[in-house]
């Protein structure tokens, strides 16, 4: 790392968290569940599911109660993490559609800053993954993780669970065991090797749980004897994933790198609609999204709002935040706290740095959050303007005050037309900008 970048990194960390912060940029590990709903945590009071390790992370870090996936589906959200740009700008417009290799990637930014980079788990950005059972990612795939900025990768094209076949740098390898736990074991080996050699690390651990098809260890499934089989195994996959988080946190402590390692956990979209308690457990709320309206694919809160936790002992004092943030904010935030080159992100991007939230609660978010993947939504602090994916293209927008009505039961568009109209104008301007990005204009501008 150059002296200029190192100085910028130190200054950024000191600004974000105060003079007592660690003098060096942190190791960074981004963790993402697959189809985990907002309500599926112990710390939100789920009546059946216990997540002691997520609960411990939330208690020790920044719990983001209004954290949003960049889209209500898999591939699009993954593209927002990698680029800081809404999915339709990146080529990854829908599930299984490839990201454009001309995008400026977060992994490449970390490589340029001298980090060793690794991807472990689900990839789903190469456009060759129609569904479960997709073939292993090949060495000559131009959109494999190694081609997009990862020094080491142990990845699957799409979903997996027990005894997975994963691609290690392009060579298929059969594993035995629970998928989430295997990822963490392999990631810890990578971390031990690189930090032992004096390197900082940037990793993605992208779980495939609790996505269909469900398969779980018998001991985990036995915690839910009264559930129907699919719901039982769905919950059991989350138990195993949570256990792997405990293994990761313990491993970081044993390697003496936990204090200055930033862990950022979230899900890729909202929960599934048909996972429930079964007839012996009458539910007050749907099992995966709780009081929130909608599920995966929906532009209502249940499809977009997901668990969000950032744990960084050297840089964050534990607290709960209601500041609205999204996966688009990950790249800009890490530019600030890890001292990445500010030009490593496309000039046209949608996220902002939420590093100031690490130390205090801002009064309001200054830049709204846009969502576009079949439906449309515009989130401006308390208010959300939304047209769901299953509505007609010219259907009127609905308006909700999420602070007063998080379940989105009362459409305010007729009662508060001035707010609805203002937000509609803002959304139209943003939407036109995304249309322009889809022509490739942002890439042309970057080369001028």
Residue pairs with C-beta under 8 A, 6 or more apart in sequence:
1 9
1 113
1 114
1 339
5 113
5 114
5 339
5 340
5 341
6 339
8 339
9 24
9 25
9 113
9 338
9 339
9 340
10 23
10 24
10 25
10 339
12 335
12 336
12 337
12 338
12 339
12 355
13 21
13 22
13 23
13 24
13 25
13 26
13 315
13 337
13 339
14 21
15 336
15 355
16 315
16 336
16 337
16 355
16 356
16 358
16 359
17 314
17 315
17 316
17 355
17 358
17 359
18 359
21 314
21 315
22 259
22 260
22 314
22 315
24 200
24 260
25 113
25 200
25 337
25 338
25 339
26 200
26 260
26 261
26 262
26 312
26 314
26 315
26 337
26 338
27 191
27 195
27 200
27 201
27 202
27 257
27 260
27 261
27 262
28 110
28 115
28 201
28 202
28 203
28 261
28 262
28 264
28 334
28 338
29 187
29 201
29 202
29 203
29 204
29 205
29 248
29 261
29 262
29 263
29 264
30 81
30 203
30 204
30 205
30 264
30 330
31 205
31 206
31 207
31 245
31 248
31 263
31 264
31 265
31 266
32 78
32 81
32 204
32 205
32 206
32 207
32 265
32 266
32 267
32 268
33 207
33 209
33 210
33 238
33 241
33 265
33 266
33 267
33 268
33 307
34 74
34 122
34 159
34 206
34 207
34 208
34 209
34 210
34 211
34 267
34 268
35 74
35 210
35 211
35 212
35 267
35 268
35 269
35 271
35 272
35 296
36 209
36 210
36 238
36 267
36 271
36 288
36 306
36 307
37 267
37 270
37 271
37 272
37 287
37 288
37 289
37 290
37 295
37 302
37 306
38 44
38 267
38 270
38 271
38 288
38 289
38 290
38 292
38 301
38 302
38 305
38 306
38 307
39 46
39 271
39 285
39 287
39 288
39 289
39 290
39 291
39 292
40 46
40 49
40 51
40 210
40 238
40 271
40 287
40 288
40 307
41 49
41 51
41 54
41 55
41 58
41 307
42 49
42 50
42 51
42 52
42 54
42 55
43 51
43 54
43 55
43 58
43 59
43 63
44 290
46 290
47 281
48 224
48 227
48 235
48 277
48 281
49 235
49 238
49 239
50 223
50 239
50 242
51 238
51 239
51 242
52 242
52 246
53 242
53 243
53 245
53 246
53 249
54 242
54 245
54 265
54 307
54 309
56 246
56 249
57 245
57 249
57 263
57 265
57 309
57 311
58 309
59 318
60 311
60 313
60 318
61 263
61 309
61 310
61 311
61 312
61 316
61 318
62 309
62 310
62 311
62 316
62 318
62 319
62 321
62 357
62 358
63 308
63 309
63 319
63 320
63 321
64 308
64 309
64 310
64 321
64 323
64 325
65 308
65 320
65 321
65 322
66 305
66 321
66 322
66 323
66 324
66 325
66 402
67 266
67 305
67 306
67 307
67 308
67 325
67 326
68 304
68 305
68 306
68 324
68 325
68 326
68 327
68 369
68 371
68 379
69 77
69 80
69 266
69 267
69 268
69 269
69 270
69 304
69 305
69 306
69 326
69 327
70 76
70 77
70 79
70 80
70 81
70 86
70 87
70 326
70 327
70 328
70 371
71 77
71 80
71 86
71 87
71 269
71 304
71 371
71 372
71 373
72 269
72 270
72 296
72 297
72 298
72 299
72 303
72 304
72 371
72 373
72 375
72 389
73 94
73 95
73 268
73 269
73 296
73 297
73 373
74 95
74 124
74 211
74 268
74 269
75 87
75 92
75 94
75 95
75 96
75 97
75 99
75 124
75 125
76 87
76 88
76 92
76 93
76 94
76 95
76 373
77 87
77 268
77 269
77 327
78 92
78 99
78 123
78 124
78 125
78 206
78 268
79 85
79 87
79 90
79 91
79 92
79 99
79 103
79 125
80 86
80 87
80 90
80 326
80 327
80 328
80 330
80 350
80 351
81 106
81 204
81 327
81 330
81 331
82 90
82 99
82 103
82 105
82 106
82 107
82 125
82 148
82 331
83 89
83 90
83 99
83 103
83 104
83 105
83 106
83 331
83 345
83 346
83 349
84 106
84 328
84 329
84 330
84 331
84 332
84 345
84 346
84 349
84 350
84 351
85 103
85 328
85 346
85 348
85 349
85 350
85 351
85 437
86 328
86 350
86 370
86 371
86 372
86 434
87 93
87 372
87 373
88 372
88 373
88 434
88 437
88 438
89 346
89 348
89 350
89 434
89 437
89 438
89 442
90 99
90 100
90 103
91 97
91 98
91 99
91 100
91 103
92 98
92 99
92 100
92 125
93 373
93 438
94 373
94 374
95 124
96 124
96 127
96 129
96 130
96 131
97 127
98 125
98 126
98 127
98 128
98 143
99 125
99 126
99 127
99 143
99 148
100 443
101 142
101 143
101 147
101 148
102 440
102 443
103 346
104 344
104 345
104 346
104 446
105 148
105 149
106 149
106 202
106 330
106 331
106 334
106 345
107 117
107 119
107 145
107 148
107 149
107 150
107 202
107 204
108 148
108 149
108 344
109 149
109 331
109 334
109 335
109 340
109 341
109 344
109 345
110 117
110 149
110 202
110 334
110 338
110 340
111 117
111 149
111 151
112 340
112 341
112 344
113 338
113 339
113 340
113 341
114 199
114 200
115 199
115 200
115 201
115 202
115 338
116 151
116 152
116 190
116 194
116 199
116 200
116 201
116 202
117 149
117 150
117 151
117 152
117 201
117 202
117 203
118 150
118 151
118 152
118 153
118 154
118 187
118 190
118 201
118 202
118 203
118 204
119 145
119 150
119 152
119 153
119 154
119 155
119 203
119 204
119 206
120 153
120 154
120 155
120 183
120 184
120 186
120 187
120 190
120 203
120 204
120 205
120 206
121 154
121 155
121 156
121 183
121 204
121 205
121 206
121 207
121 208
122 155
122 156
122 158
122 159
122 160
122 206
122 207
122 208
123 129
123 137
123 144
123 145
123 155
123 156
123 157
123 158
123 206
124 157
124 158
125 143
125 148
126 137
126 141
126 143
126 144
126 157
127 143
128 134
128 141
128 143
128 157
129 157
129 158
131 158
132 158
132 159
132 212
132 213
133 158
134 156
134 157
134 158
135 157
136 156
136 157
136 165
136 166
136 167
136 172
137 144
137 145
137 155
137 156
137 157
137 167
137 170
138 144
138 167
138 170
139 169
139 170
139 171
140 170
141 147
141 170
144 153
144 155
144 167
144 170
145 153
145 155
146 153
146 169
146 170
150 204
152 169
152 190
153 167
153 168
153 169
154 166
154 167
154 168
154 169
154 173
154 183
154 186
155 166
155 167
156 164
156 165
156 166
156 167
156 208
157 167
158 208
159 208
159 211
159 212
159 213
160 166
160 179
160 208
161 178
161 179
161 208
161 209
161 213
161 214
161 215
161 216
161 237
162 177
162 178
162 179
162 215
162 216
162 217
163 174
163 175
163 176
163 177
164 175
164 179
164 182
164 208
165 172
165 173
165 174
165 175
166 172
166 173
166 175
166 182
167 173
175 182
178 216
178 217
178 240
178 244
179 207
179 208
179 209
180 207
180 208
180 209
180 237
180 240
180 241
180 243
180 244
181 240
181 243
181 244
181 247
183 205
183 207
183 244
184 205
184 244
184 245
184 247
184 248
184 251
185 247
187 203
187 205
187 248
188 247
188 248
188 251
188 255
190 201
190 203
191 201
191 203
191 251
191 252
191 255
191 257
192 251
192 255
194 200
194 201
195 201
195 255
195 257
196 255
202 338
205 248
207 241
207 244
209 237
209 238
209 240
209 241
210 234
210 235
210 237
210 238
210 241
212 272
214 230
214 233
214 234
214 236
214 237
215 233
215 237
216 232
216 233
216 236
216 237
216 239
216 240
217 236
217 240
220 236
220 237
220 239
220 240
221 232
221 233
221 236
223 235
223 236
223 239
224 231
224 232
224 235
224 236
225 232
226 277
226 278
226 280
226 281
227 235
227 277
227 278
227 281
228 278
230 275
231 275
231 276
231 277
231 278
231 287
234 272
234 275
235 275
245 265
248 263
249 258
249 263
252 258
252 261
258 313
259 313
259 314
260 312
260 313
260 314
260 315
261 312
262 310
262 311
262 312
262 315
262 337
262 338
263 309
263 310
263 311
263 312
264 309
264 310
264 330
265 307
265 308
265 309
265 310
265 311
266 306
266 307
266 308
266 309
266 327
267 306
267 307
268 306
269 296
269 297
269 303
269 304
269 306
270 288
270 289
270 292
270 294
270 295
270 296
270 298
270 301
270 302
270 303
270 304
270 305
270 306
271 286
271 287
271 288
271 289
271 295
271 296
271 302
272 288
272 295
272 296
273 286
273 288
273 295
273 296
275 287
275 288
276 283
276 286
276 287
277 283
277 287
285 291
286 295
286 302
288 295
288 302
289 295
289 301
289 302
291 406
291 407
292 300
292 301
292 302
292 305
292 406
292 407
292 408
293 300
293 301
293 302
293 407
293 408
293 409
294 300
294 301
294 302
294 303
294 388
294 408
295 302
295 303
296 303
297 303
297 374
297 389
298 304
298 375
298 388
298 389
299 371
299 375
299 376
299 377
299 386
299 387
299 388
299 389
300 386
300 388
300 408
301 384
301 402
301 406
301 407
301 408
304 371
304 377
308 325
310 316
310 358
312 358
315 337
315 358
316 358
316 359
317 359
321 357
321 361
322 361
323 354
323 357
323 361
323 362
323 365
324 365
324 369
324 379
324 381
325 354
325 357
325 365
326 351
326 369
327 351
328 349
328 350
328 351
328 369
329 351
329 352
329 353
329 354
330 351
331 345
331 349
331 351
332 345
332 349
332 351
332 352
332 353
333 351
333 353
333 354
333 355
334 340
335 341
335 342
335 344
335 345
335 353
336 353
336 355
337 355
337 358
346 442
346 446
347 442
347 445
347 446
348 433
348 437
348 442
348 445
350 369
350 370
352 365
352 366
352 367
356 362
364 381
365 380
365 381
368 378
368 379
368 380
368 381
368 423
368 426
368 430
369 378
369 379
370 376
370 377
370 378
370 379
370 427
370 430
370 431
370 434
371 377
371 378
371 379
372 431
372 434
373 389
374 389
375 386
375 387
375 388
375 389
375 390
375 391
376 386
376 387
376 397
376 427
376 431
377 384
377 385
377 386
377 387
378 384
378 385
378 386
378 423
378 424
378 426
378 427
378 430
379 402
380 423
380 426
382 401
382 402
382 403
382 404
383 399
383 400
383 401
383 402
383 419
383 423
384 399
384 400
384 402
384 408
385 397
385 398
385 399
385 420
385 423
385 424
385 427
386 397
386 398
386 399
386 400
386 408
387 395
387 396
387 397
387 398
396 413
397 413
397 420
397 423
397 424
397 427
398 408
398 411
398 413
399 411
399 412
399 413
399 416
399 419
399 420
399 423
400 408
400 410
400 411
400 412
401 410
401 412
402 408
412 419
412 420
413 420
436 442
